[in-house]
Amino acid sequence: MGIYAIKMPDIGEGIAEVELVEWRVQPGDEVKEDQVVADVMTDKATVEIPSPVAGKVLELGGQPGELMAVGAELVRIEVAGEGNVKGSPPAVAAAQAAPAQAAPARAAGPAGLPPDRKDDLTQETPAAAPAPSAARPAALAADRPAGPRPPAATPPPQRAPGERPIASPAVRRRAWELGIELQFVHGSGPAGRIGHTDLDVYLASRGQPQQAVAAGLRRKHGEQQVPVIGLRRRIAQKMQEAKRRIPHFSYVEEVDVTELEALRAKLNERHGATRGKLTVLPFIARAVVLALQDFPQMNARFDDDAGVVTRHEPVHLGMATQTESGLMVPVLRHAEAMDLWTFASEVSRLAEATRSGKAARDELAGSTITITSLGPLGGIVTTPVINHPEVAIVGVNRIVERPVFQGDAIVKRKLMNLSSSFDHRVVDGMDAAQFVQAIRALLETPALLFLD
């Protein structure tokens, strides 16, 4: 038997370190050759790391969220025959078995505690208990007075300044562990002595009226710490970098999409069964592509370290997509060569691949301008964050029906806001406004979308 160490592979793209996102195995698991043992994340995508050998997992090399250098030891596996690490698997196995052997000694209860812990009478044993009162040692339970529980719908007790509440050391210790200040607890014992029952009542009510407690209207004091790792960390870093480096300004314009929606309904009625249904997004994408012909400064990436703006002739359109892990931006490459139905099919394909984690790395990078939409949750106005190092992003808000004056008549129209943000270092306010007005003109006269 030998030990085989799987090291972090060189994933390419000049990456020196990656983030460990998730373990697919644990110590003691049997793995097969080519079985995935871990997920790691680069700046662009999540990558699965397979095992080149079969064997038993002995040791993991890190925790989710850690950054690991290329070449660092990822996992050790016990294999048949020689491994690539000098050492004896039994030594590792003995180290892992030590905690398991020590566990039964702690299961004996207070009498079996180590010498330095025999005074810890509040230590619970692994044995299941039907209720908290049964799990508490008898030495503490004996201090509880018998009798009915006092009502919780009472204000804090009135005590003279400097008066010390009467309670046993065991009660004081439990109150300290629970974070309860005894001066706010009513005592039901002789001379107002506070017992464990009074602590239970205080915990149940936390000073609230009894009728509120009965209705389930209790105060909550819990909290949850959620580590920011994996894709969530990448999103946080990218958004922070974008807001730190780019002086954003936003421009919002209202667009009348009544005629556009009528055209979309007719196209879906005639071609929906054979070409697929069209949403409003392909029309907006087509309008952005056509408007960029007159405003090439929007289809650009700004290298602010080098002080160079690169304007791109092809339109690689980023489509902000929400996934279970967070926001990702798949890219429709060469959007200038797509018609409405190609837009629709590519958007659907990329969105599904991104949400299922199957999008290729080159499909998640290289966009030159981005569209973001919250669909029916689009709100009235948004202030989207630019997808750095791009210089513009077009945000789509929801469509609403509102009354509009047309001459002296009031008519019902379908209206939608476009909320767009721009990099003020390289895009002037006038240019941004004219760019959005060009998009608006195309959407309000949808026949123009079919002309180059």
N, C-alpha and C positions, 0 to 999 in steps of 0.2 A: 504494500500500500504506500502511496505517496501523496504529497500535497501539491495541488496545481493552483497557482494564483492568476486570476483574470485581472489584467491591468486595463486601465481606461484607454481605449483605442484612440488613434488620431482620426477624428471624424472628417478632417479636411477643412477647407475654407480658412486656413491659417489660424484656427482656434487653438489657444493654449490651455484653456480650462473650460469645463462645463459644469452645470448645476445638476446635482443628484436630485431627481424629482420623486421617484418611488421605487421601492424594492418589490420585486415580483416573487422573491423567495425569502426564507428565513432560515437561521441555523437549524440543522437537522433535516431539512428538506432534501429529498432525492431529486436530482435534476438530470435531464436527458441532454444529449448533444443538440445544440442549436436552440435549446429552450431559452426564452428571454428571462434574464435574471434581474434587470433593472431598466428604468427609464431615465434618461438624462436629457437636458435641454441645452441647446445652443442658443445663439441670439435669434435664430430663425425658426427652429422647429424642435419637436420632441423626437428623440432617437432611441430605439430599443437596442439594448446590449445583450446579445445572445452568449450562451456558454459554448466554448469550443469543445468541451469534454463532458462526459457523463460522470456522476458521482454524488457525493453527499456534501451539502453545504456545511462548512465549519465556522466561518467567520465572515462578517460583513465589514466593509472598509469605511463606512461613513453613515451619516444620518441624512434623511431627506432635507433639502435646503442647503446642504453644504456645497461649496465650490471645490471641485476636484481637478487637479492638473492632469493633462494628458500624460499617461505613463504611470499614474498613481495606482496602487493596488486597490482593486474594487472589491473582490470577493475571493475567499479561499475555499477550495473544494477538495475533499478527499477522493482520490481516484485509485483505480486498480493499476498496479505497476508503478513506474516512476513518475513523479510529478516534475515541476520546474522550481520547487522550493526545497531547500534543505531543512529537515526537521522531521519530527515524529508525530503523526496524527494522534496517537494515544495521549500525548501531553496536552494537546488542545482539547481532546474529549474530556480528560480529567478535570481541566479547568472549568469546562462548561457544566460538568456533573456536580461540582462542589456546591453551588447554590441549591440544587435539587436535594442533595443529601442533608443540607442544613435545615431545609424546610420542615421536616417532621418534628424537629426539636422545638419549634416555635408553636406547634399545634397543640401542645399539652396544656396551654392555658397559663395563668399566673404562676403556678408552681413550677413550670418548665422554662421560665424566662431566664435569660443569661443573668449572671450575678449582678451586672451593673444595671439591669432593667427590672429587678424583682419589685422595686417600689412603684413601678408604673402599673397601677391596678386598673387604669382605664384602657389598657391595650386590649383590643378585641382579638379573639381567636378566629382561625379560619372556619370554625364550625358555624353552620347557618343558624340564625336566631329568628324566631317568629316575630319578635317585636323589639324595638330599641330598649325597652325596660328589661326584657329578659336577657339581652346581651350585656347589660351593665352588671358588673360584679356585685355580689350580695353585700359587700361592705359598704357600697354606695347606696344601694337600694334600701338598706335598713334605716337610713337617715330620713327617708321619706315619711311624712306623717300621713296617716290614713284619714279619710274623710272626703267630702265633695270638693271638686275643683272650684276655686273662686272665680267669679265672673271676670271676663276680660274687658268689659265696657266700663272701665274706671280710669280716671286720670292718674298720672304718676303719683305715688305716695307722697304725702307731706311730711318731711322730716326737718327737724331743727338744723340750723347750720352746724356743720361739724359732726352731726350724728352719724354713727357708723351702723349700717344695717347688720342685723343679727343673722348669722349663717355659720354653718359648720365649715371646717377647712375643705372637706370634700365638695361641698356646694360652691365654695368660693373658687376652688380649682376648676370645676366644670364651667362656672360662669366666665372665668378668664379664658378658657379654651374656646368658648362659644362667642367671645367678644361682647358679653352682656355686662353692663354696669349695674351693680346691685342696687344702687340708689334709686333706680327707676322701676324696681320690681316690688310688687306687693307681697308681703309675707303672710301666710295663712296660719302659721304656727303660734304658739304662746308668745306673747309680747311682740308679735309681728315677725317672728323668726321665719326666715326664708328657707324653703326646702326645695328638693328637686321638682316636685309637682308645680311649684310656683315658677320655676324656670321653664317648665314645659308649657305652662299657660302663656308666659310672656313670649316664648318662641312662636307659639301658634298665632298670637294676636299682634305682636310687635306694637302694642299700644293702640290698636285699631278697635273700633266698637265691635261688640259681639255679633251684631246683625251683619256687619260687613264680612266678618270671618266666616259666618255661616253661609253667606252668599258666594264665597270663594274670592272675595275682593281683598286679597292679601298683598302686602308689599313684597316685592321680590328683591333679593340681594345678591343673586348669582352673577357671575361674569364668565366669559369664555374668551380665551386667547387663541386667535387664529393665526398661525404662522404664514407670513407672506412669502411663498416659495413658488417655484415652477413658473408657469405662465403668468400667474398673478404678479410675481416679482418683476418679470420682464415688462409687463404692462405698466407697473408703477414706475420703473426706471425710465421707460420710454416717454411716458406722460410728463414726468418731472423734467426730463431733458428737454422736451419740446417747449414746456412753459418757461423753463429757465433761459433757454437760448433764443426763443422766437418772440419778438414783440407782436402779439396778436392784435388784430382789430377785426371786428365782425360787421357784416352788412346784411340787413334783412329786407327782403322784398316780397310783396304779395303778388301771387300769380293767379289769374283766372284760368282754371283748367276745365271749364265746362265743355268746350269744344273738344278738348283732348280726351276727356272721359267718354264723350259720345263716339268719337272715332275708335277708341279702344274697345268699346262695347260692340261696335259693328265688326271690327277685325276679329274679335273673339268669336262672334256669332258665325262669321263666314269661314274662318281658318282655324278656330280653336281645336276642332277635332283632329285635324291633320298636322298642324304646326305647333300646337300647344297654346295655352292661355297666356295672354300678356298682362302683366301688372303695369303700374305707372312707371316703375323704375327703368325699364328699357327706353322709354321715351325720354326720361330725364338724362340718361346716359348718352343717348344720341344727341340731345340738345347740347350737352357739355362738350362733346367731341366737335360738333360743328362750330360752336362758339370759340373754341380754342384756335381755330384757323385764323381768326382775327386778333386773338390775344395769346400769342405763343409764350409770353412771359409768365402765364399761369401754369403752363405745362412744363414745369422746371423743378430742379433740385438745387439747393443752395449749400455749397460746401463753405461754411462760414470760417473754418480754420484756414482754408486756402484763399478765401475771398473770391470765389468763382461761382457764378450762376451758370448751370448747364441747362439750356433749353433743348427739349427733346421733340423731334419730329413725330415719332410714333407716340401714340397715347396708350400708356400702360395704366389702366384705370383701376385703382384700389377700391374695393367694396367692403366697408367696415361691416363685420359679421359677428354677431353675438354667439358665443358658445357656452357650454356649461362651465368651462374653465375661465372664460373671460373673453375680452374683445380681441379679434384677430382680423387681419386685412388681406384676404386673398386678392390676386391681381388678374384682371382680364387683359391679357397681352394683345397689343395691336387692336385696340377697340375701334380705331378709325376704319378698320376693314369689316366691321360687323353690322348686319342689319338688325332690326328689332327682334326677330325670332332667335337669331344667333346670340344676341345679348341675353335674352330670356333663358335660353338653354344653358349658356355658360355660367350665368349667375346662379342658376339652380344647381348645376353640377359642382361648382366651386363651394357654394354654401354647404352642400351636403358633405363634400369631402373634408371641409374644414371642421364642421361640427363632429364628424366621426373620427377626426384625427388622421385621416388618410391623405390629406393634401401634401403634395410634394414640396420640398423646400423652395424650389424656384417658383412655385405658385404663391408663395407667401412673402415675396420680397421683390423690390424693383419697381414699385408703382411710381408714377410721375405726378398724379393728382388723384384725390380720393373723394368718393361720395359716401356719405353716412346718412342712414335713415333709421328711425325708430318705428317705422310702419304706423299702425293705428295708435301707438303711444307717442307719436311724434311731437305732441305739444303744440304750442303756439309759436314759440321762439326757442331756439337753442343756440349755444355758443360753442361749436365744435372745436376740438383741439387739433391743430395741424399735425399731420403724420410726418414728422421730421425725417428726412431733410427736405420734404416738399415745401411749396410756398403757398398752397391754396387747398381748401377743402370745402365741398358743397354739401350743406345739410338740408335734408328734406323733412318738412313737417307734415302733419296729417291734413287731409282734405276735409273741409267743413262746408256746409251750405249756409249761406247768409243772404239777406236782402241787399240788393245793390241798385243804386240809381242809374238808369239808362235814359238820358234826357229827362223827361218829366215823369217817367214810369219807374216803378219799383219792381224789380224782377229777382227771381231766385237764381243764384249762381253758385258754382262750386269753386271755392278759393283754397289756396295752399300757399304757405310761406316757404321761401328758401332762405335758410340761415347759413351764411357762408363766412369763413374766417380766412384771413390772409396774413402773410409775413410782411410787416410794414417796412422792413429793411429794404426789400426789393420790389414791393408792390405798392403803388400809390393809391390813395383812396379813390381818385377819379377813375383810374383804370379798373379797380375792383368793381365799382358801381356800374361802369359801362359793360363789363364782362357779365355781371348778373343780369343786366337789362337785356343783353343779347340772348341769354338763356330764356328769359321771360318771353321775349318776342317769339322765339321758336315754339315755346310751349303753348302760347296763346293763339298761334296760327299753326297748328300741327301739320298742315300740308307742306310747310317749309322743311320739315324733318326729312322729307323724301327727296330733297334737292341737295346737291353738293355745291 
